[in-house]
Amino acid sequence: MSLLGVFDRFFWSDSLLPDKLSVGTTLAHSAIRSVIMLLLRQPLSLLAMLATLGFAAPAEAGWSDRLDEAVAEARETTDALAAMAEQAIILGGAVLYQNRHTIAGASLGCAAGAGLGALSTAALAPATGGATLAGAGYAALFGCGAGAVAGAQIGYPLDHVFEEE
C-alpha cells in the first residue's frame, strides 16, 4: 500500500464520515495530500526533507524569556527613575523651604496686583464707556508682575534673617 493509501485510510476512517467533516478539515486533507504527492513525485525533495528533519537546531530563547527580560529591565528602569524622583523632590523641597517667604510674598503680591489692575480698569469703565475693559487682561498681567516683585522683596529678608550683609 502506498503512502497516500495509508493516509487516506487513516483520515477517512469509519468515525469520520465525509458528511460530518467541515470545510476546513477537507481543505487540510487536500493540502496534506498534495504535499505528499509532490514529495513522492520528486524523490530528491523527499530525501532533502528527511535529511533536514534529522538535524536539530540549537535551542534559542523563546518569546517568554524575552518578555521576562524586558519586564526585569523595565523594573530596573522604574526603580532608577523612582530613586531620581525622590532625590529631586528632596532637593526641591529644600530649596522651597529655604525660600518659602520669598515665594509666598511673590504669590500674594501677584494676586493682589492682578486684582488691583483688573479693578482699576473696571472702575474706569463707566467713565470711558467701557473702553478700558479691553485692557483689563494687560492691566491684571502688569499688576501681577509688579505685585510679585514687591511681595518677593518683602519676603526675601525673612528668609535670610541670619545672614550678614
C-alpha positions in Angstrom: 0.0 0.0 0.0 1.3 3.5 -0.9 1.8 6.3 1.5 -1.3 8.1 0.1 -3.3 4.9 0.7 -2.3 4.8 4.3 -3.0 8.5 4.7 -6.5 8.1 3.1 -7.3 5.0 5.1 -6.3 6.8 8.4 -8.1 10.0 7.5 -11.3 8.5 6.2 -11.9 6.0 9.0 -15.4 4.9 10.0 -15.6 7.5 12.8 -15.0 10.4 10.3 -17.6 10.2 7.6 -17.3 12.9 4.8 -20.7 14.3 5.6 -19.6 15.1 9.2 -16.4 16.9 8.1 -16.2 20.7 8.0 -14.8 22.6 5.1 -11.6 23.3 6.9 -11.0 19.7 7.5 -11.4 18.8 3.9 -9.1 21.6 2.9 -6.5 20.4 5.3 -6.9 16.9 3.9 -6.4 18.2 0.3 -3.3 20.3 1.3 -1.6 17.4 3.1 -2.5 15.1 0.2 -1.0 17.5 -2.3 2.3 17.8 -0.3 2.6 14.0 -0.1 2.0 13.8 -3.9 4.7 16.4 -4.5 7.2 14.6 -2.3 6.5 11.3 -3.9 6.9 12.7 -7.4 10.3 14.2 -6.6 12.4 11.8 -4.6 15.2 14.3 -4.1 12.9 16.7 -2.3 11.7 13.8 -0.1 15.3 12.9 0.8 16.2 16.5 1.4 13.2 16.9 3.7 14.0 13.7 5.6 17.7 14.8 6.0 16.7 18.2 7.4 14.3 16.7 9.8 17.1 14.6 11.3 19.2 17.6 12.3 18.0 19.5 15.4 18.5 23.3 15.6 20.2 24.7 18.7 17.7 25.9 21.3 17.1 29.7 21.2 15.4 31.9 23.8 11.7 31.9 23.3 9.3 34.8 23.4 8.5 34.2 27.1 12.2 34.5 28.0 12.5 37.7 26.1 9.3 39.0 27.8 10.7 38.2 31.2 14.0 40.0 30.4 12.0 43.1 29.2 9.9 43.1 32.3 13.0 42.8 34.5 14.7 45.7 32.6 11.6 47.8 32.9 11.5 47.2 36.7 15.2 48.2 37.0 14.5 51.4 34.9 11.4 52.2 37.0 13.3 51.8 40.2 16.1 54.0 39.0 13.6 56.7 37.9 11.8 56.5 41.3 15.1 57.0 43.1 16.0 60.0 41.0 12.5 61.4 41.5 12.9 61.1 45.3 16.2 63.0 45.1 14.6 65.7 43.0 11.7 66.0 45.5 14.0 66.2 48.4 16.2 68.9 46.7 13.2 70.8 45.5 11.7 70.7 49.0 15.0 72.0 50.5 15.1 74.9 48.0 11.4 75.7 48.6 11.9 75.6 52.4 14.9 78.0 52.2 12.9 80.5 50.1 9.4 80.0 51.4 8.8 83.6 52.4 10.0 85.0 49.1 7.8 82.6 47.2 4.8 83.3 49.4 5.3 87.1 49.1 5.6 86.8 45.3 2.4 84.7 45.1 0.4 87.0 47.4 1.8 90.1 45.6 0.8 88.7 42.2 -2.7 88.0 43.4 -3.1 91.5 44.9 -1.5 93.2 41.9 -3.7 91.4 39.4 -6.8 92.2 41.4 -5.8 95.8 41.7 -5.1 96.1 38.0 -8.4 94.5 36.9 -10.4 96.5 39.5 -8.9 99.8 38.2 -9.9 99.0 34.7 -13.4 98.0 35.8 -13.7 101.2 37.9 -12.7 103.4 34.9 -15.1 101.5 32.5 -18.2 103.7 33.2 -16.3 106.9 32.7 -14.7 105.7 29.4 -17.8 104.0 28.0 -16.3 100.5 28.5 -13.1 101.2 26.5 -10.8 100.3 29.4 -12.3 96.8 29.6 -10.3 95.8 26.5 -7.1 96.3 28.5 -8.2 94.5 31.7 -6.1 91.5 30.9 -3.0 93.5 30.3 -3.6 95.6 33.5 -4.0 92.3 35.5 -0.8 91.0 33.9 1.3 94.0 34.7 -0.3 94.2 38.2 0.6 90.6 38.9 4.2 91.3 37.8 4.6 94.4 39.9 2.9 92.8 42.9 5.1 89.7 42.6 8.3 91.7 42.6 7.1 93.8 45.6 6.0 90.7 47.5 9.3 88.9 46.9 11.2 92.0 48.1 9.2 91.9 51.3 9.6 88.1 51.8 13.3 87.9 50.9 14.7 89.4 54.2 12.5 87.0 56.2 14.3 84.0 54.5 17.7 85.4 55.1 17.4 86.7 58.7 20.7 85.4 60.0 22.9 86.3 57.0 25.3 89.2 57.4 25.1 91.9 54.9 
